[in-house]
Amino acid sequence: MTKKENNKYAMYKSLLTVLDENREKINAIEGLKIISTELVDIIVKINEIDNRYKNLSKGAADNKYNSKDILIAALLKTANVLYVYAKRTDNFPLKEQSDLTESGLKKGRDNELLQKAKTTIENAKKNSVEITSLHKDFNEDLKKLEELLTGFEDSISNQSSKSTEKQASREALTEGFKKADDIIKEQLDPLIELIREKDIDLYNQYYAARTIKDLGVRKTVKEDEKIEDVSVKENVEGIKEAIKN
């Protein structure tokens, strides 16, 4: 959730607390009973979507970064041997292509890392027979590098897939807030008027929760200050107007 959404979500929870603590009175009016139950379902759904969104954001990124670090370490190991071989044989193109650094690889884009890894693997295969005299486990390291390259490509693909899921979750979260706002403003607010004459304390509790937790999304600081400085019980009508605006 964004900061604005977190503030609004806190208001939702505060409002639900008031409704839950007065469940018997709320349930006495069938419309309030039904609509407050619907609001609970929407807010539970918002929380589930938000948790899924956070997990998608963290999981895919972590997997890619871990795969990238491991690939870079293996790539440098092979590239360094190639660099020494190129130096000893005066193979300047190979030397240039093998002159890689950890910082440079980490700063570069993913597609650049992929290309450098593929070029290094291609060069290693071409010169593997001669290079084994410098490093007997060179072919084994090369095989490992190829496996890690495949793993990194898979992690990039997985992140792309999860980005699509993230977008869908983001849209569902926005829609959830719209539904919650609509049910509060267009249904709960009008029906709570049925309680006003019978239970002014509950009525005022409702608007206290309805307003105070929603202050974080007001358009201006001055509007916030005006609402915060007045007594809720003495200014319910003013608070309701602020909410509508």
Secondary structure, 3 states (H helix, E strand, C coil): CCHHHHHHHHHHHHHHHHHHHCHHHHHCCHHHHHHHHHHHHHHHHHHHHHHHHHHHHHHHHHHHHHHHHHHHHHHHHHHHHHHHHHHHCCCHHHHHHCCCCHHHHHHCCHHHHHHHHHHHHHHHHHHHHHHCCCCCCHHHHHHHHHHHHHHHHHHHHHHHHHHHHHHHHHHHHHHHHHHHHHHHHHHHHHHCHHHHCCCHHHHHHHHHHHHHCCHHHCCCHHHHHHHHHCCCCCCHHHHHHHHHC
